[in-house]
Amino acid sequence: MLMLALRRRVVWLVLLSVALAIGCRRVEPLPPEALQDLDSLAQFAQAFNDDADEHRLLVLLSPT
Amino acid sequence: MLAAYPDRDVRVHVVWFNMVRTDARDRWPRDEIVDDRATHYWDEDKAVGRALASREELAGWRPVAWDVWLLYPPGVTWGDDAPLPAARGRTIIGTREELDAAIRDVPATTPAARLPAAPTVATTRPRAPHSDLASTLNSGPTRIPLALTVRGRP
């Protein structure tokens, strides 16, 4: 009985470790230069229209 | 969410700008929305958000469209006015199911990728608001619940 309980704990600890390893994986950050400055709305419109043959997802966010 | 649909033929334009006091260009979270299909812009003048909110149909987003997503089908172009999307949502977290459905409905680039995407299991680990956003946009089908307990432990 004691061994069974111990095995269960070991299994749970292994599962917990795997879950933490997956959950804590980090995405490689983009380089700072990947953020392009928009000088005008026309500049963005041009970029938007350059991809007019595809679906486009537009997301507007603030950093914090 | 984008990671859950790696073969969807969609270009992603992510426009960042200041909206609250703590915002700043150098606080751009570089590890959010990391995807080859995404291009990131810094819009100091909030021009894109203002242009969208100037549309009568999007008046509820005035004065600046923020924390929103919009999906446009092929063929739509940006002219004198901001174009109206086929689907949209605000806030991103609050409309993530609609956003997920919208991306899922975009055709895949290869026939194999047209198979249904695996269901996403949301993490139950407490997260900061921006982590929620990262989870919404970057989460893939392999996420698993983290709220495990060890039997017999307090």
Backbone of each chain as ProteinMPNN parsed JSONL, in Angstrom:
{"seq_chain_A": "MLMLALRRRVVWLVLLSVALAIGCRRVEPLPPEALQDLDSLAQFAQAFNDDADEHRLLVLLSPT", "coords_chain_A": {"N_chain_A": [[0.833, -1.204, 0.0], [1.885, 1.215, 0.844], [3.948, 1.452, -0.98], [2.491, 1.711, -3.317], [1.236, 4.168, -2.964], [3.489, 5.753, -2.893], [4.464, 5.386, -5.476], [2.436, 6.621, -6.923], [2.802, 9.245, -6.128], [5.29, 9.75, -7.216], [4.707, 9.53, -9.942], [2.943, 11.702, -10.234], [4.672, 13.783, -9.607], [6.479, 13.629, -11.71], [4.764, 14.22, -13.847], [4.079, 16.818, -13.115], [6.563, 18.075, -13.336], [7.032, 17.867, -16.085], [4.884, 19.362, -17.04], [5.513, 21.88, -15.989], [7.907, 22.366, -17.313], [7.031, 22.601, -19.949], [5.238, 24.705, -19.701], [6.874, 26.783, -18.934], [8.461, 27.318, -21.046], [10.228, 29.493, -23.211], [9.555, 32.014, -25.602], [11.589, 32.953, -28.262], [12.648, 36.219, -28.193], [11.774, 38.909, -30.408], [14.059, 40.853, -32.397], [14.97, 44.233, -31.475], [14.845, 45.91, -33.71], [12.791, 44.925, -35.164], [10.521, 46.256, -34.726], [8.844, 48.544, -36.475], [8.893, 51.972, -37.246], [6.078, 53.98, -37.775], [5.661, 56.533, -39.969], [3.642, 57.837, -41.15], [0.116, 57.69, -41.907], [-0.305, 56.941, -44.473], [1.916, 55.409, -45.043], [1.38, 53.103, -43.577], [-0.982, 52.321, -44.843], [0.0, 51.679, -47.337], [1.589, 49.428, -46.763], [-0.382, 47.728, -45.836], [-1.944, 47.456, -48.124], [-0.146, 46.249, -49.803], [-0.305, 43.603, -49.223], [-2.692, 42.794, -50.269], [-3.702, 40.621, -51.584], [-4.096, 38.662, -49.793], [-5.592, 37.309, -46.779], [-5.867, 39.533, -44.057], [-4.912, 40.218, -40.803], [-5.453, 42.632, -38.497], [-4.114, 44.081, -35.687], [-4.412, 46.083, -32.859], [-2.614, 47.517, -30.312], [-1.392, 48.403, -27.007], [1.755, 48.744, -25.281], [1.72, 48.017, -22.535]], "CA_chain_A": [[0.0, 0.0, 0.0], [2.795, 2.351, 0.94], [4.661, 1.536, -2.254], [1.551, 2.21, -4.325], [1.094, 5.607, -2.724], [4.752, 6.372, -3.278], [4.51, 5.404, -6.942], [1.515, 7.667, -7.399], [3.439, 10.553, -5.913], [6.37, 9.9, -8.202], [4.074, 9.81, -11.235], [2.452, 13.084, -10.219], [5.812, 14.699, -9.645], [6.991, 13.625, -13.087], [3.808, 14.994, -14.657], [4.219, 18.225, -12.73], [7.819, 18.567, -13.907], [6.84, 18.025, -17.536], [3.975, 20.495, -17.251], [6.246, 23.121, -15.718], [8.889, 22.558, -18.384], [6.32, 23.099, -21.126], [4.642, 26.006, -19.396], [7.89, 27.817, -18.748], [9.277, 27.497, -22.246], [10.224, 30.892, -23.612], [9.618, 32.316, -27.013], [12.734, 33.795, -28.576], [12.141, 37.566, -28.464], [12.133, 39.537, -31.665], [15.066, 41.912, -32.211], [14.343, 45.553, -31.349], [14.617, 46.532, -35.017], [11.589, 44.359, -35.784], [9.439, 47.229, -34.541], [9.046, 49.59, -37.482], [8.2, 53.231, -36.963], [5.158, 54.496, -38.785], [5.792, 57.982, -40.103], [2.381, 58.406, -41.63], [-0.937, 56.707, -42.16], [-0.111, 56.463, -45.847], [2.913, 54.336, -44.996], [0.704, 51.879, -43.151], [-1.925, 51.932, -45.899], [0.773, 51.023, -48.395], [1.949, 48.087, -46.281], [-1.638, 46.963, -45.798], [-2.367, 47.164, -49.503], [0.838, 45.354, -50.428], [-0.727, 42.222, -48.951], [-4.124, 42.781, -50.568], [-4.15, 39.335, -52.115], [-4.192, 37.708, -48.682], [-6.319, 37.753, -45.59], [-5.032, 40.319, -43.159], [-5.373, 40.421, -39.426], [-4.914, 43.869, -37.951], [-4.223, 44.077, -34.226], [-3.957, 47.357, -32.302], [-2.29, 47.254, -28.91], [-0.398, 49.226, -26.333], [2.759, 47.82, -24.742], [1.54, 47.546, -21.151]], "C_chain_A": [[0.874, 1.264, 0.0], [3.536, 2.562, -0.377], [3.771, 2.119, -3.352], [1.388, 3.724, -4.199], [2.351, 6.347, -3.168], [4.867, 6.469, -4.801], [3.614, 6.492, -7.505], [2.149, 9.045, -7.25], [4.532, 10.803, -6.943], [5.782, 10.24, -9.573], [3.585, 11.244, -11.288], [3.597, 14.088, -10.288], [6.416, 14.766, -11.043], [6.078, 14.449, -13.982], [3.934, 16.482, -14.379], [5.473, 18.826, -13.359], [7.677, 18.815, -15.402], [5.967, 19.236, -17.82], [4.69, 21.815, -17.028], [7.25, 23.407, -16.821], [8.224, 23.119, -19.629], [5.804, 24.507, -20.877], [5.66, 27.121, -19.313], [8.75, 28.033, -19.985], [9.149, 28.938, -22.739], [10.27, 31.012, -25.124], [10.827, 33.218, -27.227], [12.245, 35.188, -28.927], [12.587, 38.065, -29.833], [13.227, 40.571, -31.409], [14.37, 43.271, -32.154], [14.018, 46.186, -32.7], [13.405, 45.956, -35.742], [10.381, 45.286, -35.61], [9.695, 48.417, -35.466], [8.26, 50.846, -37.112], [7.298, 53.611, -38.116], [5.282, 56.008, -38.827], [4.494, 58.626, -40.536], [1.366, 57.287, -41.816], [-0.782, 56.128, -43.563], [0.9, 55.327, -45.896], [2.264, 53.025, -44.584], [-0.257, 51.392, -44.238], [-1.203, 51.201, -47.019], [1.142, 49.598, -47.999], [0.726, 47.18, -46.254], [-2.043, 46.543, -47.21], [-1.383, 46.247, -50.234], [0.462, 43.882, -50.245], [-2.192, 42.009, -49.329], [-4.62, 41.461, -51.139], [-4.283, 38.275, -51.023], [-5.192, 38.212, -47.652], [-5.35, 38.55, -44.72], [-5.704, 40.479, -41.809], [-4.673, 41.664, -38.903], [-5.179, 43.885, -36.447], [-3.655, 45.394, -33.714], [-3.818, 47.21, -30.793], [-1.42, 48.349, -28.332], [0.529, 48.285, -25.559], [2.474, 47.291, -23.344], [0.081, 47.35, -20.813]], "O_chain_A": [[0.632, 2.223, -0.733], [3.726, 3.691, -0.829], [4.215, 2.901, -4.192], [1.401, 4.454, -5.19], [2.277, 7.432, -3.745], [5.302, 7.485, -5.344], [3.984, 7.195, -8.445], [2.042, 9.894, -8.134], [4.68, 11.907, -7.467], [6.285, 11.118, -10.276], [3.792, 11.932, -12.288], [3.491, 15.12, -10.952], [6.816, 15.835, -11.502], [6.541, 15.269, -14.774], [3.9, 17.303, -15.296], [5.446, 19.952, -13.856], [8.136, 19.832, -15.922], [6.256, 20.034, -18.712], [4.498, 22.764, -17.787], [7.426, 24.558, -17.221], [8.771, 24.001, -20.29], [5.917, 25.386, -21.732], [5.345, 28.277, -19.591], [9.672, 28.849, -19.965], [8.067, 29.523, -22.683], [10.921, 30.233, -25.821], [11.057, 34.146, -26.452], [11.484, 35.334, -29.884], [13.643, 37.684, -30.339], [13.311, 41.111, -30.306], [13.293, 43.438, -32.726], [13.033, 46.913, -32.827], [13.032, 46.438, -36.811], [9.354, 45.116, -36.268], [10.634, 49.188, -35.268], [7.097, 50.77, -36.714], [7.696, 53.571, -39.28], [5.033, 56.685, -37.829], [4.273, 59.816, -40.315], [1.711, 56.107, -41.873], [-1.094, 54.962, -43.801], [0.762, 54.396, -46.69], [2.548, 51.971, -45.153], [-0.334, 50.195, -44.516], [-1.717, 50.233, -47.58], [1.023, 48.672, -48.802], [0.804, 46.005, -46.611], [-2.436, 45.399, -47.44], [-1.76, 45.552, -51.178], [0.871, 43.027, -51.03], [-2.857, 41.137, -48.769], [-5.825, 41.21, -51.175], [-4.555, 37.111, -51.318], [-5.583, 39.379, -47.655], [-4.156, 38.257, -44.67], [-6.882, 40.821, -41.698], [-3.444, 41.731, -38.873], [-6.314, 43.724, -35.997], [-2.547, 45.782, -34.086], [-4.759, 46.836, -30.094], [-0.794, 49.12, -29.059], [0.142, 47.167, -25.221], [2.947, 46.209, -22.997], [-0.245, 46.959, -19.692]]}, "seq_chain_B": "MLAAYPDRDVRVHVVWFNMVRTDARDRWPRDEIVDDRATHYWDEDKAVGRALASREELAGWRPVAWDVWLLYPPGVTWGDDAPLPAARGRTIIGTREELDAAIRDVPATTPAARLPAAPTVATTRPRAPHSDLASTLNSGPTRIPLALTVRGRP", "coords_chain_B": {"N_chain_B": [[-2.695, 31.685, -30.309], [-2.334, 32.224, -33.04], [-0.264, 30.455, -33.421], [-1.608, 28.112, -33.281], [-2.656, 27.803, -35.718], [-0.74, 27.42, -37.944], [-0.567, 27.293, -40.702], [-2.402, 28.925, -41.852], [-3.265, 31.221, -44.283], [-2.543, 34.121, -43.716], [-1.775, 37.497, -43.261], [-0.331, 39.37, -40.696], [-0.738, 42.386, -39.158], [0.568, 44.212, -36.695], [-0.081, 46.828, -34.674], [1.386, 49.022, -32.553], [1.082, 51.35, -29.866], [1.133, 54.262, -27.684], [-1.085, 54.254, -24.988], [-1.714, 54.24, -22.317], [-0.376, 55.589, -19.216], [1.914, 54.17, -18.526], [2.895, 53.209, -20.86], [5.353, 52.907, -23.447], [7.631, 53.232, -26.168], [9.972, 51.748, -25.837], [9.123, 49.799, -24.21], [7.987, 47.871, -25.607], [6.745, 44.66, -25.894], [8.767, 42.225, -26.803], [8.584, 39.533, -26.967], [6.053, 38.793, -27.489], [3.475, 37.792, -29.684], [5.063, 36.488, -31.667], [5.694, 35.604, -34.736], [6.088, 34.442, -38.027], [4.405, 35.511, -39.871], [3.709, 37.959, -38.986], [3.978, 41.504, -38.778], [5.386, 44.199, -37.08], [4.513, 47.408, -35.945], [5.305, 50.7, -34.817], [3.255, 53.199, -33.804], [3.361, 56.248, -33.258], [1.692, 58.474, -33.397], [-0.807, 57.424, -33.196], [-2.215, 57.036, -35.493], [-3.36, 54.999, -37.047], [-5.218, 53.8, -35.351], [-6.878, 55.992, -34.887], [-7.831, 56.49, -37.451], [-9.324, 54.192, -37.98], [-11.273, 54.389, -35.972], [-12.581, 56.596, -36.841], [-14.418, 55.813, -38.641], [-17.87, 55.597, -39.096], [-19.151, 53.224, -38.579], [-17.547, 52.118, -36.7], [-17.729, 53.634, -34.498], [-18.015, 53.175, -31.827], [-15.524, 52.663, -30.89], [-14.168, 54.975, -30.545], [-12.087, 57.523, -28.949], [-9.827, 56.392, -30.151], [-9.106, 53.406, -31.747], [-8.343, 50.604, -29.951], [-6.752, 47.851, -28.392], [-7.923, 45.963, -30.042], [-8.999, 43.768, -32.686], [-9.037, 43.117, -36.187], [-10.235, 41.556, -39.049], [-9.523, 41.171, -42.405], [-10.652, 40.291, -45.62], [-9.094, 38.968, -48.659], [-8.427, 41.363, -51.22], [-9.511, 43.663, -50.171], [-8.72, 47.028, -49.789], [-6.826, 49.766, -48.393], [-7.953, 52.909, -48.549], [-8.825, 56.291, -48.953], [-10.343, 56.312, -46.684], [-10.328, 54.263, -43.729], [-10.671, 50.784, -44.257], [-13.593, 48.679, -43.837], [-13.77, 45.824, -41.764], [-14.154, 42.208, -42.23], [-14.582, 40.782, -39.98], [-14.409, 41.493, -36.509], [-13.204, 42.568, -33.249], [-13.352, 43.567, -29.827], [-12.66, 43.644, -26.491], [-9.406, 42.123, -27.113], [-8.879, 39.908, -25.503], [-11.417, 39.473, -24.481], [-12.842, 38.754, -26.706], [-11.723, 36.492, -27.686], [-12.565, 33.988, -28.503], [-14.102, 34.485, -30.767], [-12.101, 35.598, -32.32], [-10.411, 33.398, -32.59], [-12.081, 31.719, -34.082], [-12.32, 33.237, -36.389], [-9.714, 33.241, -37.432], [-9.394, 30.539, -37.799], [-11.147, 30.082, -39.859], [-9.881, 31.116, -42.027], [-8.514, 30.228, -45.144], [-6.193, 27.509, -45.468], [-2.727, 27.232, -46.422], [-1.807, 24.919, -47.596], [-3.107, 21.752, -48.771], [-2.944, 19.73, -46.802], [-2.907, 21.147, -44.496], [-5.48, 21.899, -44.202], [-6.843, 20.343, -42.538], [-8.829, 20.002, -39.559], [-7.938, 22.114, -36.834], [-6.217, 21.143, -33.867], [-7.915, 21.0, -30.731], [-7.595, 23.718, -28.478], [-6.387, 23.791, -25.23], [-7.015, 25.707, -22.554], [-4.689, 27.292, -20.375], [-4.631, 27.039, -16.827], [-3.099, 28.402, -15.162], [-2.465, 31.234, -13.154], [-2.199, 34.393, -14.73], [-0.562, 37.374, -15.817], [-2.167, 40.295, -17.23], [-0.985, 40.849, -19.764], [0.259, 38.489, -20.329], [-1.916, 36.932, -20.727], [-2.745, 37.932, -23.128], [-0.599, 37.233, -24.766], [-0.879, 34.52, -24.582], [-3.336, 34.209, -25.829], [-2.819, 34.967, -28.465], [-0.566, 33.53, -29.199], [-0.891, 30.931, -28.417], [-0.759, 27.402, -28.787], [-1.846, 24.104, -29.89], [-0.8, 22.442, -27.974], [-0.912, 23.184, -25.365], [-1.208, 22.587, -21.908], [-3.069, 21.975, -18.883], [-1.827, 23.557, -15.938], [-2.382, 23.524, -13.332], [-1.823, 21.406, -11.372], [-2.129, 19.055, -8.736], [-0.542, 17.506, -5.975], [-1.33, 14.482, -4.758], [-2.3, 13.958, -1.454], [-0.73, 15.871, -0.454], [-0.522, 18.93, 1.373]], "CA_chain_B": [[-3.774, 31.413, -31.262], [-1.719, 32.138, -34.361], [0.523, 29.231, -33.457], [-2.518, 26.978, -33.46], [-3.011, 27.733, -37.14], [0.498, 27.881, -38.599], [-0.644, 27.286, -42.161], [-3.415, 29.83, -42.36], [-2.663, 32.217, -45.161], [-2.969, 35.421, -43.202], [-0.729, 38.437, -42.871], [-0.719, 39.995, -39.434], [-0.159, 43.714, -38.929], [0.39, 44.546, -35.286], [0.212, 48.251, -34.502], [1.567, 49.365, -31.136], [1.134, 52.797, -29.589], [0.91, 54.632, -26.286], [-2.463, 54.527, -24.585], [-1.749, 54.499, -20.877], [0.802, 56.314, -18.755], [3.086, 53.3, -18.438], [3.319, 52.775, -22.194], [6.498, 53.563, -24.085], [8.131, 52.417, -27.275], [10.979, 50.791, -25.384], [8.481, 48.744, -23.424], [7.363, 46.937, -26.544], [7.038, 43.278, -25.49], [9.324, 41.58, -27.994], [8.314, 38.1, -26.997], [4.633, 38.554, -27.746], [3.113, 37.736, -31.101], [6.238, 36.116, -32.459], [5.162, 34.78, -35.817], [6.664, 34.883, -39.299], [3.39, 36.236, -40.649], [3.389, 39.224, -38.319], [4.842, 42.681, -38.876], [5.097, 45.071, -35.949], [4.693, 48.841, -36.218], [5.101, 51.638, -33.715], [2.455, 54.297, -34.326], [3.451, 57.288, -32.218], [0.551, 59.4, -33.505], [-2.059, 56.658, -33.124], [-2.925, 57.364, -36.735], [-4.163, 53.862, -37.516], [-6.358, 53.681, -34.434], [-7.802, 57.116, -35.116], [-8.469, 56.311, -38.761], [-10.363, 53.168, -37.846], [-12.362, 54.888, -35.127], [-13.302, 57.672, -37.544], [-15.52, 55.214, -39.392], [-19.123, 55.644, -38.345], [-19.479, 51.861, -38.156], [-16.675, 51.758, -35.577], [-17.785, 54.793, -33.607], [-17.892, 52.719, -30.443], [-14.097, 52.535, -30.537], [-13.563, 56.306, -30.48], [-11.439, 58.257, -30.044], [-8.771, 55.607, -30.792], [-9.312, 51.961, -31.682], [-7.262, 50.087, -29.121], [-7.049, 46.506, -27.887], [-8.905, 45.45, -30.999], [-8.515, 43.018, -33.846], [-9.896, 43.237, -37.366], [-9.823, 40.613, -40.087], [-9.912, 41.616, -43.741], [-10.461, 39.282, -46.67], [-8.302, 39.451, -49.804], [-9.087, 42.315, -52.106], [-9.824, 44.915, -49.48], [-7.566, 47.936, -49.739], [-6.937, 50.961, -47.538], [-7.983, 54.092, -49.402], [-8.915, 57.535, -48.19], [-10.871, 55.917, -45.373], [-9.974, 52.913, -43.29], [-11.687, 49.83, -44.717], [-14.327, 47.929, -42.821], [-13.33, 44.422, -41.77], [-15.173, 41.165, -42.29], [-14.814, 40.387, -38.586], [-13.653, 42.362, -35.606], [-13.521, 42.352, -31.849], [-12.764, 44.364, -28.76], [-11.224, 43.551, -26.364], [-8.869, 40.904, -27.702], [-9.109, 38.803, -24.57], [-12.85, 39.248, -24.342], [-13.418, 38.205, -27.941], [-10.727, 35.55, -28.223], [-13.223, 32.866, -29.198], [-14.436, 34.98, -32.109], [-10.834, 35.728, -33.04], [-9.981, 32.043, -32.928], [-12.938, 31.229, -35.173], [-12.016, 34.003, -37.592], [-8.443, 32.743, -37.987], [-9.623, 29.153, -38.234], [-11.886, 30.091, -41.114], [-9.007, 31.537, -43.134], [-8.007, 29.028, -45.831], [-4.809, 27.127, -45.228], [-1.89, 27.359, -47.613], [-1.599, 23.603, -48.204], [-4.25, 20.879, -48.508], [-2.802, 19.007, -45.537], [-3.182, 22.049, -43.392], [-6.9, 22.18, -44.102], [-7.429, 19.509, -41.497], [-9.208, 20.826, -38.41], [-6.895, 22.319, -35.838], [-6.449, 20.465, -32.595], [-8.503, 21.93, -29.764], [-6.678, 24.363, -27.552], [-6.79, 23.709, -23.832], [-6.515, 26.919, -21.913], [-3.958, 27.087, -19.138], [-5.324, 27.547, -15.641], [-2.127, 29.117, -14.345], [-2.734, 32.679, -13.121], [-1.318, 35.119, -15.612], [-0.729, 38.814, -15.895], [-2.986, 40.607, -18.4], [-0.297, 40.732, -21.036], [0.495, 37.075, -20.572], [-3.161, 36.444, -21.316], [-2.74, 38.317, -24.529], [0.368, 36.373, -25.446], [-1.478, 33.19, -24.667], [-4.406, 34.238, -26.814], [-2.314, 35.08, -29.825], [0.511, 32.598, -29.506], [-1.113, 29.592, -27.888], [-0.895, 26.32, -29.742], [-2.684, 22.994, -29.433], [-0.133, 21.564, -27.023], [-0.967, 23.719, -24.007], [-1.853, 21.683, -20.973], [-3.322, 22.651, -17.61], [-0.685, 23.514, -15.043], [-2.847, 23.51, -11.949], [-1.807, 20.033, -10.886], [-1.916, 18.928, -7.299], [0.051, 16.24, -5.564], [-2.251, 13.847, -3.832], [-1.776, 13.718, -0.113], [0.037, 17.04, 0.0], [-1.409, 20.034, 1.787]], "C_chain_B": [[-3.244, 31.315, -32.686], [-0.937, 30.841, -34.491], [-0.352, 28.007, -33.661], [-2.876, 26.778, -34.927], [-1.814, 28.186, -37.985], [0.398, 27.966, -40.11], [-1.762, 28.166, -42.705], [-2.741, 30.967, -43.114], [-3.147, 33.602, -44.753], [-1.734, 36.251, -42.857], [-1.213, 39.188, -41.636], [0.016, 41.328, -39.296], [-0.472, 44.099, -37.485], [0.842, 45.988, -35.082], [0.225, 48.568, -33.012], [1.592, 50.878, -30.98], [0.861, 53.032, -28.109], [-0.578, 54.861, -26.032], [-2.58, 54.821, -23.092], [-0.396, 55.028, -20.435], [2.066, 55.45, -18.761], [3.598, 52.853, -19.802], [4.539, 53.569, -22.667], [7.011, 52.63, -25.175], [9.12, 51.367, -26.799], [10.403, 49.727, -24.447], [7.712, 47.777, -24.322], [7.727, 45.505, -26.138], [7.463, 42.424, -26.679], [9.039, 40.086, -28.076], [6.828, 37.785, -27.134], [4.399, 38.607, -29.253], [4.369, 37.533, -31.952], [5.774, 35.13, -33.525], [5.701, 35.341, -37.13], [5.679, 35.705, -40.123], [3.12, 37.635, -40.108], [4.446, 40.29, -38.574], [4.412, 43.648, -37.782], [5.423, 46.529, -36.309], [4.545, 49.619, -34.908], [4.452, 52.889, -34.292], [2.366, 55.392, -33.263], [2.218, 58.199, -32.228], [-0.807, 58.709, -33.409], [-2.894, 56.84, -34.39], [-3.828, 56.224, -37.197], [-5.414, 53.715, -36.643], [-7.371, 54.796, -34.614], [-8.552, 56.94, -36.438], [-9.584, 55.271, -38.684], [-11.558, 53.708, -37.07], [-13.143, 56.005, -35.805], [-14.443, 57.114, -38.39], [-16.774, 55.2, -38.515], [-19.476, 54.266, -37.787], [-18.661, 51.415, -36.946], [-16.67, 52.886, -34.537], [-17.637, 54.394, -32.141], [-16.455, 52.595, -29.977], [-13.436, 53.904, -30.383], [-13.1, 56.631, -29.064], [-10.355, 57.448, -30.79], [-9.106, 54.126, -30.649], [-8.098, 51.341, -30.998], [-7.699, 48.765, -28.507], [-8.146, 45.872, -28.743], [-8.217, 44.588, -32.051], [-9.539, 43.16, -34.969], [-9.368, 42.277, -38.426], [-10.4, 41.062, -41.426], [-9.704, 40.499, -44.744], [-9.579, 39.839, -47.783], [-9.123, 40.44, -50.644], [-9.42, 43.645, -51.473], [-8.568, 45.782, -49.427], [-7.88, 49.134, -48.863], [-6.856, 52.175, -48.446], [-7.982, 55.363, -48.577], [-9.439, 57.278, -46.783], [-10.357, 54.53, -45.017], [-11.059, 51.943, -43.763], [-12.39, 49.143, -43.553], [-13.932, 46.451, -42.903], [-14.51, 43.463, -41.946], [-15.527, 40.68, -40.894], [-13.965, 41.273, -37.702], [-14.045, 42.074, -34.167], [-12.763, 43.279, -30.938], [-13.411, 43.919, -27.462], [-10.719, 42.225, -26.96], [-9.122, 39.712, -26.789], [-10.597, 38.464, -24.523], [-13.493, 38.622, -25.566], [-12.509, 37.134, -28.531], [-11.371, 34.371, -28.934], [-13.615, 33.27, -30.614], [-13.175, 35.121, -32.959], [-10.318, 34.356, -33.478], [-10.784, 31.51, -34.114], [-12.602, 31.94, -36.477], [-10.726, 33.505, -38.243], [-8.63, 31.327, -38.522], [-10.304, 29.106, -39.596], [-11.057, 30.567, -42.304], [-8.471, 30.282, -43.814], [-6.539, 28.778, -45.522], [-4.033, 27.186, -46.54], [-1.674, 26.037, -48.316], [-2.804, 22.732, -47.91], [-4.149, 20.157, -47.171], [-3.17, 19.877, -44.352], [-4.658, 22.382, -43.258], [-7.613, 21.252, -43.118], [-7.799, 20.387, -40.316], [-8.066, 20.94, -37.415], [-7.262, 21.58, -34.561], [-7.037, 21.455, -31.605], [-7.451, 22.468, -28.816], [-7.229, 24.252, -26.141], [-6.181, 24.889, -23.117], [-5.773, 26.558, -20.635], [-4.741, 27.662, -17.974], [-4.357, 28.264, -14.717], [-2.479, 30.595, -14.338], [-1.731, 33.42, -13.969], [-1.588, 36.606, -15.506], [-1.529, 39.118, -17.156], [-2.258, 40.428, -19.707], [0.063, 39.299, -21.344], [-0.75, 36.452, -21.163], [-3.183, 36.746, -22.795], [-1.786, 37.433, -25.312], [-0.205, 34.978, -25.612], [-2.535, 33.152, -25.747], [-3.844, 34.205, -28.225], [-1.262, 34.04, -30.178], [0.207, 31.167, -29.133], [-1.301, 28.587, -29.009], [-1.713, 25.193, -29.153], [-2.044, 22.142, -28.355], [-0.204, 22.082, -25.603], [-1.696, 22.733, -23.108], [-2.073, 22.403, -19.66], [-2.128, 22.499, -16.68], [-1.103, 23.402, -13.589], [-2.954, 22.064, -11.458], [-1.605, 20.043, -9.377], [-1.32, 17.566, -7.015], [-0.826, 15.64, -4.489], [-1.582, 13.637, -2.474], [-0.964, 14.868, 0.425], [-0.912, 18.142, 0.422], [-1.534, 21.058, 0.681]], "O_chain_B": [[-3.648, 30.437, -33.448], [-0.946, 30.203, -35.544], [0.113, 26.981, -34.158], [-3.342, 25.71, -35.323], [-1.877, 29.215, -38.659], [1.205, 28.649, -40.74], [-2.033, 28.146, -43.905], [-1.785, 31.581, -42.64], [-4.046, 34.172, -45.372], [-0.784, 35.763, -42.244], [-2.375, 39.589, -41.557], [1.246, 41.375, -39.317], [-1.63, 44.284, -37.113], [2.009, 46.319, -35.292], [-0.773, 48.408, -32.31], [2.067, 51.596, -31.859], [0.422, 52.138, -27.385], [-1.242, 55.579, -26.78], [-3.458, 55.573, -22.669], [0.595, 54.938, -21.16], [3.165, 55.96, -18.981], [4.629, 52.186, -19.887], [4.718, 54.738, -22.325], [6.845, 51.412, -25.109], [9.118, 50.237, -27.286], [11.128, 48.862, -23.957], [6.9, 46.978, -23.855], [8.91, 45.177, -26.049], [6.63, 41.961, -27.458], [9.228, 39.458, -29.118], [6.401, 36.65, -26.92], [5.041, 39.364, -29.981], [4.672, 38.328, -32.841], [5.498, 33.966, -33.234], [5.762, 36.555, -37.321], [6.082, 36.499, -40.973], [2.378, 38.405, -40.718], [5.645, 40.011, -38.585], [3.221, 43.885, -37.582], [6.463, 46.828, -36.896], [3.774, 49.248, -34.024], [5.021, 53.556, -35.155], [1.419, 55.446, -32.479], [1.762, 58.64, -31.173], [-1.844, 59.36, -33.531], [-4.124, 56.801, -34.351], [-4.935, 56.461, -37.68], [-6.521, 53.529, -37.148], [-8.577, 54.574, -34.508], [-9.75, 57.208, -36.528], [-10.657, 55.456, -39.258], [-12.708, 53.51, -37.461], [-14.254, 56.326, -35.383], [-15.332, 57.856, -38.808], [-16.724, 54.834, -37.341], [-20.02, 54.142, -36.689], [-19.024, 50.463, -36.255], [-15.703, 53.051, -33.794], [-17.185, 55.189, -31.317], [-16.202, 52.437, -28.783], [-12.237, 53.97, -30.113], [-13.635, 56.098, -28.092], [-10.006, 57.779, -31.923], [-9.361, 53.65, -29.543], [-6.962, 51.539, -31.43], [-8.863, 48.583, -28.149], [-9.136, 45.335, -28.245], [-7.008, 44.682, -32.264], [-10.738, 43.303, -34.729], [-8.161, 42.213, -38.659], [-11.6, 41.3, -41.557], [-8.673, 39.827, -44.714], [-9.344, 41.045, -47.844], [-10.345, 40.339, -50.746], [-9.591, 44.646, -52.17], [-7.49, 45.312, -49.062], [-9.04, 49.469, -48.624], [-5.814, 52.442, -49.044], [-7.225, 55.491, -47.615], [-9.036, 57.933, -45.822], [-10.0, 53.736, -45.887], [-12.246, 52.258, -43.675], [-11.858, 49.041, -42.447], [-13.781, 45.904, -43.995], [-15.676, 43.839, -41.831], [-16.644, 40.222, -40.653], [-12.909, 41.748, -38.121], [-15.061, 41.434, -33.891], [-11.658, 43.72, -31.254], [-14.637, 43.838, -27.386], [-11.506, 41.33, -27.268], [-9.528, 38.643, -27.244], [-10.975, 37.292, -24.526], [-14.567, 38.026, -25.474], [-12.524, 36.898, -29.739], [-10.79, 33.813, -29.865], [-13.475, 32.484, -31.551], [-13.173, 34.811, -34.15], [-9.848, 34.189, -34.603], [-10.222, 30.921, -35.038], [-12.597, 31.325, -37.543], [-10.657, 33.364, -39.464], [-8.088, 30.968, -39.567], [-10.063, 28.196, -40.389], [-11.48, 30.438, -43.452], [-8.017, 29.362, -43.133], [-5.754, 29.709, -45.338], [-4.617, 27.188, -47.624], [-1.386, 26.018, -49.513], [-3.472, 22.941, -46.897], [-5.153, 19.987, -46.481], [-3.679, 19.397, -43.339], [-5.057, 23.067, -42.316], [-8.819, 21.362, -42.898], [-7.158, 21.413, -40.086], [-7.325, 19.984, -37.185], [-8.434, 21.414, -34.222], [-6.69, 22.635, -31.638], [-6.535, 21.754, -28.407], [-8.389, 24.577, -25.886], [-4.96, 25.044, -23.083], [-6.165, 25.646, -19.907], [-5.438, 28.666, -18.125], [-4.731, 28.685, -13.623], [-2.763, 31.165, -15.392], [-0.539, 33.114, -13.935], [-2.686, 37.038, -15.155], [-1.573, 38.29, -18.066], [-2.829, 39.913, -20.668], [0.163, 38.927, -22.513], [-0.666, 35.552, -22.0], [-3.588, 35.917, -23.61], [-2.121, 36.945, -26.391], [-0.036, 34.339, -26.651], [-2.628, 32.181, -26.498], [-4.353, 33.483, -29.081], [-1.092, 33.709, -31.351], [0.964, 30.266, -29.492], [-1.915, 28.876, -30.036], [-2.221, 25.309, -28.037], [-2.673, 21.206, -27.861], [0.388, 21.48, -24.707], [-2.686, 22.122, -23.512], [-1.346, 23.345, -19.343], [-1.495, 21.444, -16.637], [-0.262, 23.205, -12.712], [-4.045, 21.573, -11.167], [-0.978, 20.948, -8.828], [-1.569, 16.599, -7.734], [-1.032, 16.236, -3.432], [-0.438, 13.19, -2.387], [-0.555, 14.872, 1.586], [-2.004, 18.264, -0.133], [-2.236, 22.057, 0.842]]}, "name": "protein", "num_of_chains": 2, "seq": "MLMLALRRRVVWLVLLSVALAIGCRRVEPLPPEALQDLDSLAQFAQAFNDDADEHRLLVLLSPTMLAAYPDRDVRVHVVWFNMVRTDARDRWPRDEIVDDRATHYWDEDKAVGRALASREELAGWRPVAWDVWLLYPPGVTWGDDAPLPAARGRTIIGTREELDAAIRDVPATTPAARLPAAPTVATTRPRAPHSDLASTLNSGPTRIPLALTVRGRP"}
